[in-house]
Amino acid sequence: MEHVELFFKSIFIDNMVFATFLGMCSYLAVSKKVSTAFGLGAAVIFVLAVTVPLNWLLDQYILREGALVWLGPEFAEYDLSFLSFIMFIATIATMVQLVEIIVEKFSPALYNSLGIFLPLIAVNCAILGGSLFMQSREIATLGLALNYGIGSGIGWFLAILAIAAIREKIRYSAVPPALRGLGITFIITGLMAIGFMSFGGMLTGGDEGEDKEQTEISNEKNKENKDIVLKEDIENKELAGMTIEIEK
């Protein structure tokens, strides 16, 4: 259940584009055609799916305070968290270079259409944001980190694919001249972000159930405490009555 919740939350509720507005440069520049948006979105999914788990391993066993204890007890006090940005970006740049080589080899047309924005994935704030969010939210296991990376990538992929499809359609629409181009794209992005905010209630059902269970348990405890108090009062009254009879 935890994996399913994290997966859907990273796609719809914590969407990289519509919730945190990360990766907007590539999102706006490469979303003119569905074909190029699809290729870049798939590349982002791959990079996030690989870099987030790798950076989780780096954070767990090298960067955070006490992570080097596996080297010996004398390394337990070392804290290399100040190297997080450098190490994360190095991992991302390596994976992006691998993606660039693969795309250039197997799909030269897509490589040419993506242009400079394919190598710019290395400095895409959505890619780095995935690793930093993973670190700040203290994701517990490698499996959850992989889940979060794939879910975040799919969320970014859906965002750029949706705006690309809409931008292809509005070319033939009567858009006012002052709003053509990026103007109408920003408006549509804002409306889509508002729409994605409605997904925030998707995963609250379980929390409400847990709250109800907790309130029921607390009510039962309160009833038990009241019964105990009443029994004590009755016993005290009986003792008081017995003492009065004895005195008489």
N, C-alpha and C positions, 0 to 999 in steps of 0.2 A: 504493500500500500504506500509505503514511503517513496518508493521509486516512481510509482504512477503519479503521486501528488506532485513530486518535484518536477517530473517531466512536463505535465500540463501547466504547472505554475510558471516554469521557465519559458514556455511557448506563448501563453496567452496573458498571464497576469504580469510577469516581469519581463515582457518583451523588450529586447534590446533597443528597438527603434521607437516604439510607441509609449513605453513606460519610462525609459531613461534617455532616449534620444541620442544613442551612441551609434556611430558608423553612418552619420548623415551624409558625409561627403560622397562616399561610394553609393549610398542609397539614392541620392539625387542625381548623380552624374551618369550612372550605368542603368537607370531605370527607364530609358526611352524605348527600349525594345524588350519584349518578353524573352527572346532567345538569349540575349546577353545577360539579362537579370537572372535567368535560370542558371547559366553557367557560373556567374559570380556567387550566387546563393549557394550552389552546390560546393563551390570551393570554400566558402566560409563555414559551411557545415563540417567539411572534412578537417579544416584547420582547427576549429573549436573542439571537435571530437578528439583530436590528437593532443592539442596543446594543454587543454584544461586538466586531463589526467596526468600528463607529464609534469606540469607545474604543481599539481597536488603532491606528487612524489617528491619534487624538489622542496616544497614547503614543509612536508612532514619529516623528511630525513636529512635535510641540509640547512634550511633557512631559519626556521623558527627557533625560539629559545629552547635549549635543551635537546634539539633534534639530533645533535651529533653524539648523543650518549652511546649509540651503537658502536662508536669507535673506541670507547673506553670511558670510565667514570671521570677522568680528568678533563673530558670535553663537554661535560654536562652543563657547564655554565656559559658556553659560547652561544652568542646570539648574532646570527648573520641575516636577520630580517631586513637590514638596510640594503641588502643586495637583491631584494625581491624584484624591483623594476628591471634591473640589468639582466638577471637570470631569466625572467619571464619573457622579456623582449628577445633575448637570444634564442630561446626555444621557439618562439613564434616565427622569427626570421628564418630559422632553419626549415621549419615546416612549410612556410610560404615559398621558399626557394624550391623545395621539393615539388610543391603543387605547380609552380611555374614551369618547371622542367617537364612534368607529366603532361600539362595542358599543351605546351608548345610541341611536344612529340606526337600526341594523339589527336589534337584538334587545333591545327594552325589557324583556322578561320576564327574560332572562339578566342584564341590567344590574341589575334590581331584586333578583334572587336573590343576586347576588354582593355587593350592598350596599357597605359601606365597604371591603371587601377588594380591590376592583378598583383604586381609587386608591392603596391601600396597597402595591400592587406596586412603587411608586416607592421605598419603603423596605424592600422585601423583601430580606433579606440574601442570598438565593439569586441574585437579579439582580445585586447589587453583587459578590457572590462570584465570579460568572462572569467579570466584567471583571478583578477582582483576581487570580484564578487565571491568567487569560490573561496578565496582566502579569508575575506572578511566575515562571511557567513559560516565559516568553520564547518564545511562539509565533512562528514565523518569518515567516509570510506572511499576507496578508489572507484568502486562501482557507482556510487552516487555522483562522484566527480565526472565520470564518463557520461552518466545520464544527464547531468546538468549541461555539459558541453554540447551534447547532441541536441538537447531541447532548446538551448539558447541559439544554436545554429539554425535549427528549423524555424524558430520564431523570426529570426532575421531574414531567412529565406522566404517565408510567407509574406513578410512585410514588403520586400523589394519586388516580389512577384506580383503582389496585388497592385502596387502603385504602377508597375510597368504595364499591366493589363489596362488599368484605368487611363494611363497617359496615352496609350495607343488608341483608345476609344475617343478621348476628348479632342483629338486632333481634328475630328470631323464635326465637332460641336461648336455652337456659336458662343464661344467664350469671349467676354469683353476684352478689348485690346490691352487694357491696363493690367489684366490678370493673366495674360497668356505667358506660358513658360513656367518659371519657378513660382510665380505668384499663386496660380491655381494649384500647383503641386503642393505648396505649403498648406493651403487651405484644406485640400483633400487629406493630407497627412494629419492635420489637426483633428479633422472629423473622424478619421480612422482611429486615432489615439483615444478619442472620447468613446468610440464604439468598443475598443478593447478594454476600456475601464469597466465596462459592464461584466467582463469575465471575472472581476474581482470577487464576486459572490459565488463562484463555482465551488470552491473548496471550503465554504463556511458551514456546510451542513454537518460535517463531522464534529466541528468545534461546538456547534449548538447542541448536538447530542451529548457531547462530553460535559458541557455546562449543565444540561438538564440532569445528567446522572449525578454530577457533583452536588447540585442543589438538593436532589432527592436524598442523597447520602447525608448531607448536612441537616436536612429536615428530620430524618430518622434519628440522627444523633441528638438533635435538640429535643425530640420527643422522649428519647431515653433519659436524657438529663432531667427533663421535667418530671418524669415518673420517679426517678431516684429522689429528687427533691421532695416530691409529694410523700413518698414513703418515709423519708426522714422526718418530715413534719408530723406525719401520723404517729410515728414511733415516739417522737418527742412529746406530743400531746398525751399519748398513753402513759409515758413515764411520768409526766407531770401529774396526770390524774392519779396514778398509783402513789406518788409521793404525798399528794394531798390526803388521800384516804389513810395512808399510814400515819400521818401527823394527827388526823382526827382520832 
